[in-house]
């Protein structure tokens, strides 16, 4: 494998060849935006509603023709105190990534 080839966690292949980005052998022009999942949340802390808001936002991104989404993980949000981690409920980063994946966003 060369530096230009990266194995995707689900078995897909990402490559840069001849100056083009491809996913699973298909040339792709990345067109996307950023979604800071930790800022899109129910003010009352309702995890179900927060995840609905993530889904609604991701759906709008797909409807707008975007094919990728970027985000970052604010560690202080998930580690409120040293050694105490919170990835549950309205902080469920794995659920957010699953929503991204199910919508075909990269």
N, C-alpha and C positions, 0 to 999 in steps of 0.2 A: 504494500500500500504506500502511496506517495503522500506527501504533505497536502496535495490537492484533493485527496480522497478521504472522506470521513465516513465511518460507519454510523448510521443512525441507530438509536436504541431499539427501534422496532424493525430493524433489518433493511431499511431503505438506504440508498446511497446518495450522498451529496458529493458533487464533483465540480471542479472548475477546469474546463478544457477549452483551449483556444479563446480564452477571455470570456467564456460564457458559463453561467451558473446553471447546473442541472440537478434535478431531483429524480432519482429512479430513471435516469436516462432521458428525461424530458426537460428541455430548456425552459427556464423560468426567469421572468423579469420580476424581481421582488418589488412589490408595491404594498406598503403597509403603514402601520402607525404604532404608536406606543399606547399601552393600556396599563396604568399603574393600579393593579387590582386592589391594593391596600387603601387607595383613595376612593374607590367606588364601593361604598358600603352603606348599609342601613344605619341611620343615625342612632337608632335604638339598640344596635348590636344584634339584630335578628339575623342569624346565620343563614336561614332559608331565604329570606328576602335579599340578603347580600349576594348569595349565589345566583338568585334570579336576576339581579342587576348585572352581574358579570355576564350571564348568558345573553341578556338583552343587548348589552353593549357589544359583545362579540358578534351577535347576529347582525347588528347594524353595520359592523365593520365588513362582514362577508357580503351583505347586501350592497355595500358601496364598492365592491369589487376588490377589496384588499385580499392579499394572499399570505401575508405574514403579520405577526404582531410581536412587538418587543416589550419587555418589561424588565424590572430589576427587583431584587429581593432586599428590602430594607431590614437588615439584621436586627436592629433595635426594636422593630415591630414584632418580631418573632421570638426575641429573647428579652423579655421585659425586665428580667433580673438575671444576674450572672448564673449560668447553669440551669436556668428555668426556661424551657422552650415551649412555644405555643403555636401549633400548626393545625388547630381545630376550629370548627365553626366558621366564623367570618374571617378566619386567618388560614383557611385550608388551601394552601398553595397547590397541593396535589390535585384537588378538585378543580382549581382554576386551570392547571395545565391539561387536565383531561378534557375540559370544555374546549380549550384551544385545539387540541388534537382531533376531537370529534368533528370539528368544523372544517378540518382540512387546512388549518392555518399552520404555517411553518415558523 
